[in-house]
Amino acid sequence: MWSICGLRKAVMRKELLPGEQVITITRQQARSLFLPTLAFIVVPALAAYACAWIIKGNPQRLAPFITVEWTPWLVGACVAVAGFVLVAYSLKRVLKWRSVRFILTSRRIIAKYGMFRRGDWQVSLMAVRSVGVHQNLLQRTLHSGNISLDTGPSGEAVLTDVPEVGKFRGYILDAMDELPSAGTLEANGGIFEGEVLQDVDGLPWELREGGRDER
């Protein structure tokens, strides 16, 4: 049985162009997980404290109309509120972070979004004229930033909050320097940039997945 990682690599190979190689795969900077992680620690602690406070009979002292029969319902309400916050806030933020991937190959830059409702966009490295980096103060502290890809008349594509943004831009520039010339592509059969590879099993060359996963 394939592992999840092996299955992911196999799916990625199916999306590669002939001769294309994966250089690196990364997600957005994990600073967005700070508050969800804090909530994951604090909310259960507060819920446990509230439940203990209720079981000791403190609500009856504050409001005489509250009887002992209310205790299970009040405890259940605390647990339900804590569970709702963890699922609706912490878990939702974690899944949203995990659903975003930036993939750099020897031919393209691909951004994938979403887990259930998926979307993506991709830019051919041959269409990129310049690569810019924009950082605010917090991003500079965490070595992250936004990468803008100038594609000329097509407009500008932006990768938001990329970790180790300097390294990722370096990978992009190196990949652009190693792009084959138009004459080389024509000599090799004129591979069409938009052609998606459907089956890699019968290829005469080897597809390598290399580079570092900057997560």
C-alpha positions as CSV (number, residue, x, y, z in Angstrom):
1,M,0.0,0.0,0.0
2,W,1.3,3.4,-0.9
3,S,2.0,6.0,1.8
4,I,0.3,9.4,1.6
5,C,3.7,10.9,0.7
6,G,4.3,8.4,-2.1
7,L,0.8,8.9,-3.4
8,R,1.3,12.7,-3.5
9,K,4.6,12.3,-5.4
10,A,2.9,10.0,-7.9
11,V,0.1,12.5,-8.5
12,M,2.6,15.2,-9.0
13,R,4.5,13.2,-11.6
14,K,1.2,12.8,-13.5
15,E,1.1,16.6,-13.8
16,L,4.6,17.1,-15.1
17,L,5.5,18.0,-18.7
18,P,7.8,15.7,-20.6
19,G,11.3,16.1,-19.1
20,E,10.1,18.4,-16.4
21,Q,11.5,18.1,-12.9
22,V,10.2,19.2,-9.5
23,I,12.7,21.5,-7.8
24,T,10.9,22.3,-4.5
25,I,7.5,22.3,-2.9
26,T,6.6,24.7,0.0
27,R,3.6,26.0,1.9
28,Q,2.9,29.5,3.2
29,Q,4.8,30.7,6.3
30,A,3.4,29.0,9.4
31,R,3.0,32.3,11.4
32,S,-0.7,32.1,10.6
33,L,-0.9,29.1,12.9
34,F,0.3,30.9,16.0
35,L,-3.2,32.0,17.2
36,P,-4.9,28.7,16.3
37,T,-2.2,26.8,18.2
38,L,-2.6,29.1,21.2
39,A,-6.3,28.6,21.1
40,F,-5.8,24.8,20.9
41,I,-3.9,25.1,24.2
42,V,-5.8,27.8,26.0
43,V,-9.4,26.8,25.2
44,P,-9.3,23.3,26.6
45,A,-7.7,24.6,29.7
46,L,-10.4,27.3,30.2
47,A,-13.1,24.7,29.5
48,A,-11.6,22.3,32.1
49,Y,-11.5,25.2,34.7
50,A,-15.1,26.2,33.9
51,C,-16.3,22.6,34.2
52,A,-14.6,22.2,37.6
53,W,-16.0,25.6,38.7
54,I,-19.5,24.4,37.8
55,I,-19.2,21.0,39.5
56,K,-18.2,22.7,42.7
57,G,-21.6,24.4,42.8
58,N,-20.4,28.0,42.2
59,P,-23.3,28.8,39.7
60,Q,-25.9,28.1,42.5
61,R,-24.1,30.7,44.6
62,L,-24.3,33.3,41.9
63,A,-27.8,32.6,40.8
64,P,-30.1,30.9,43.3
65,F,-32.6,29.8,40.6
66,I,-29.9,27.5,39.2
67,T,-30.3,24.0,40.7
68,V,-28.0,21.0,40.9
69,E,-29.9,19.4,38.0
70,W,-28.4,22.1,35.8
71,T,-24.8,20.9,36.4
72,P,-24.6,18.3,33.6
73,W,-26.2,20.7,31.1
74,L,-23.8,23.5,32.0
75,V,-20.8,21.2,31.8
76,G,-22.0,19.9,28.5
77,A,-22.4,23.5,27.2
78,C,-18.8,24.3,28.2
79,V,-17.5,21.2,26.4
80,A,-19.6,22.0,23.3
81,V,-18.4,25.6,23.2
82,A,-14.8,24.5,23.5
83,G,-15.2,21.9,20.8
84,F,-16.9,24.4,18.5
85,V,-14.0,26.9,18.9
86,L,-11.4,24.2,18.2
87,V,-13.1,22.9,15.1
88,A,-14.4,26.2,13.7
89,Y,-11.3,28.2,14.4
90,S,-8.1,26.1,15.1
91,L,-8.8,23.2,12.8
92,K,-10.2,25.4,10.0
93,R,-7.1,27.6,10.0
94,V,-4.7,24.5,10.0
95,L,-6.6,22.9,7.1
96,K,-6.5,26.2,5.2
97,W,-2.8,26.5,5.7
98,R,-2.2,22.9,4.6
99,S,-4.3,23.4,1.5
100,V,-1.9,26.0,0.0
101,R,1.2,24.7,-1.9
102,F,3.7,26.5,-4.1
103,I,5.5,24.2,-6.5
104,L,8.5,25.1,-8.5
105,T,9.5,22.9,-11.4
106,S,12.1,23.3,-14.1
107,R,9.4,24.7,-16.4
108,R,6.7,26.3,-14.3
109,I,5.6,27.9,-11.0
110,I,2.4,26.3,-9.7
111,A,0.2,27.5,-6.9
112,K,-2.5,25.1,-5.6
113,Y,-5.3,26.2,-3.2
114,G,-8.1,24.3,-1.4
115,M,-8.7,20.8,-0.1
116,F,-12.4,20.2,-1.0
117,R,-12.9,23.0,-3.5
118,R,-9.6,23.1,-5.3
119,G,-8.1,25.8,-7.5
120,D,-4.7,26.5,-9.0
121,W,-2.8,28.7,-11.3
122,Q,0.5,28.3,-13.0
123,V,3.1,30.5,-14.8
124,S,5.6,29.3,-17.3
125,L,9.1,30.3,-16.3
126,M,9.7,31.4,-20.0
127,A,6.9,34.0,-19.6
128,V,8.5,35.5,-16.4
129,R,10.3,38.8,-17.0
130,S,11.3,39.7,-13.5
131,V,11.0,38.3,-10.0
132,G,10.3,40.7,-7.1
133,V,10.2,40.3,-3.3
134,H,8.0,42.4,-1.0
135,Q,8.2,42.2,2.8
136,N,6.6,44.0,5.7
137,L,8.4,44.2,9.1
138,L,7.0,41.0,10.5
139,Q,7.8,39.1,7.3
140,R,11.4,40.4,7.3
141,T,11.8,39.1,10.9
142,L,10.5,35.7,9.9
143,H,12.4,35.6,6.6
144,S,9.2,35.3,4.6
145,G,7.6,37.5,2.0
146,N,5.5,37.9,-1.1
147,I,7.0,37.0,-4.5
148,S,5.7,38.9,-7.5
149,L,6.2,37.5,-11.0
150,D,6.1,40.0,-13.8
151,T,4.7,38.2,-16.9
152,G,4.4,41.2,-19.2
153,P,1.1,41.7,-20.9
154,S,-0.4,38.8,-19.0
155,G,-0.1,40.8,-15.8
156,E,1.5,39.9,-12.4
157,A,1.2,36.7,-10.4
158,V,1.9,36.8,-6.6
159,L,3.0,34.1,-4.2
160,T,1.9,35.3,-0.8
161,D,3.8,34.7,2.4
162,V,6.5,32.4,1.1
163,P,8.9,31.0,3.8
164,E,12.6,31.6,3.3
165,V,11.6,33.9,0.5
166,G,15.2,34.7,-0.5
167,K,16.0,31.1,-1.1
168,F,12.8,30.5,-3.0
169,R,13.5,33.4,-5.3
170,G,17.0,32.1,-5.8
171,Y,15.6,28.7,-6.9
172,I,13.3,30.5,-9.4
173,L,16.2,32.5,-10.9
174,D,18.4,29.4,-11.1
175,A,15.6,27.5,-12.9
176,M,15.1,30.4,-15.3
177,D,18.8,30.5,-16.1
178,E,18.7,26.7,-16.9
179,L,15.8,27.0,-19.2
180,P,16.5,25.6,-22.7
181,S,16.7,28.0,-25.6
182,A,14.0,28.0,-28.3
183,G,16.5,26.4,-30.7
184,T,17.2,23.5,-28.2
185,L,13.5,22.9,-27.7
186,E,12.9,22.8,-31.5
187,A,15.8,20.3,-31.9
188,N,14.3,18.1,-29.2
189,G,11.0,17.8,-30.9
190,G,9.4,21.1,-30.0
191,I,7.8,20.3,-26.6
192,F,4.7,22.3,-26.2
193,E,4.6,24.2,-22.9
194,G,0.9,23.6,-22.3
195,E,1.0,19.9,-22.9
196,V,0.2,17.9,-19.8
197,L,1.9,14.6,-19.4
198,Q,-0.6,11.8,-18.7
199,D,1.6,8.7,-18.5
200,V,5.2,8.7,-17.4
201,D,5.7,4.9,-17.2
202,G,6.8,4.5,-20.9
203,L,9.2,7.5,-21.1
204,P,12.7,6.8,-22.2
205,W,14.2,9.3,-19.7
206,E,14.0,9.6,-16.0
207,L,12.0,12.2,-14.1
208,R,13.7,13.3,-10.9
209,E,12.1,15.0,-7.9
210,G,14.8,17.0,-6.3
211,G,15.4,20.1,-4.2
212,R,14.5,20.8,-0.7
213,D,11.0,21.0,0.8
214,E,11.1,24.4,2.6
215,R,8.2,23.8,5.0
